[in-house]
Amino acid sequence: MKSASLFRRLALCVSVVVTAAPADAQPTITVSATGVVNSISAALKSAVPHSRIVVRSGVYREPTIIVDKPVEIVGEGWPILDGESARQIMTVTADSVTLRGLHFARVGTSFTEDWAAVRFQGVRGCNVTGNRFDDAFFGIYLAKVNDCTIRDNVLVSGRKREMISGNGIHLWASNGISIVNNRITGHRDGIYFEFVHNSTITGNVSEGNLRYGLHFMYSDDCRYLNNTFRQNGSGVAVMFTHRVEMTGNRFEGNWGGAAYGLLLKEISDSKLERNIFYRNTTGLVADGANRIKAIGNQFIDNGWAVKLEASTQDGRFSGNDFIGNTFDVSANNSETTTTFANNYWDNYRGYDLNHDGLGDVPYRPVKLFSVVVAQNAPAIILLRSTFVRLLDSAESIVPALTPEALADNSPLMRRAP
C-alpha cells in the first residue's frame, strides 16, 4: 500500500516537471564579458540546435564567429562585435539563424575577399532584424540564400572611396528575400543584387552612398516598393533584368554630371508606377529598355525628366506629371515607338474647347534646344537666353528636327488629384 502511494507521488512530480519544462522549450545560453561563458563562439560550442543565445552589453573581440547550428542570437544593451578592422566578423552556414539587437563594428578591408559584418552562405530561413552595422566593408552579405528576411537594420559606413568600400546589403544568387525598413548610408552601393529572383524590397532608405542607392543585374521578377533613394552618386541602376516592378519609390537629389534617379539598361517588361523623381540631374534614363509601362509618376524639378535612348522601344507613359523640369523629355532618335498619352505638362499652352479635361492640341515634349545640348553639352550655358526661347518657339510652330512621333496627343489640362 505504501509503495503504491509512493508511486502516485512520483508520477505527480514527473507530471509537474514536464509541464514546467516541455520538451520543445528553447534552451537559453547567456554570454557576458565577465561571466562563465564570455564569448559567442564558446556559447555556440555548447549550444544545441534551436538554442537561444543572449549576448549582454559589452565589447566582444573574437576570431571570425562561425554559426553552424540553427540558433537565435539576441543582444541585450547593444553588445558590440568588434572586427578590429582586421577580419570578417561572422559567417553563418546553418539554416534558420536569427540575429537581433547586435552591434557589428569595424570590418576589415580585403582586396581578394568580400569580408562582411555577417555573411550567410548557402542557407535558408535566416532573419536579420534590428541590428546596427558601423564601418563595415560589406554589411550584410547573402550568397546562395533562400527565403530570408532583412528588416529594421541601420548600416553606416564612412569610407570615402569606392575601392575601399563594399555594399551595405549585398545579395548574390539568392531567391525569395525580403528587405524591409532598413537605413543604409555611406557604402559603395546601398543595396546590390546579382542573380536574385522573386524578392521584395520595401520601405528602405538608401542615401549618401558613393555609387548607387540600389544596383541590380540579372535579377528577374523582383518588386521594389515605397523606398527612398536620396543623394547618392546615382540613384538606382537596373541592368539586364526582366519583369521589374517599381512602385511608390522616391528618387531624390541625385546630382552630378553623370547622375540620375533611375537608369533602366537592357531590360524588358518593367513597370514604374506612382514613383516620385525629384531634383535629379536626370530623373529617368531608358537605354535598351523595352516595353516600359510608366504610370502615374511625378517628375518634379529635374534637369532632364526623361531621357529616351534610340534603343528603347514600345514603351508607354501615361498619367504622369511633368512639373518644373528644365527639359521634360530628351530623345536621340527621330523615330520612336514609345508613346505618351494623358500626361500633365506644366509647359503645355493648349486649350480644351469641349471641356473633357484633355488638351485639343498635341504637346511635343522634346524641345529643339534639348537636341542641341545632347549634341553639344557646353551649349547649356545659353539655357535662359532669348535665343533659346525663339528657337523652341519656332520649332513648336514648324517641327523639323524634334521627333515628330514623340507627342502627347491627349495631354491633361490639370494634374490628377
Disulfide bonds with the S-S distance in Angstrom:
Cys126-Cys148 2.18
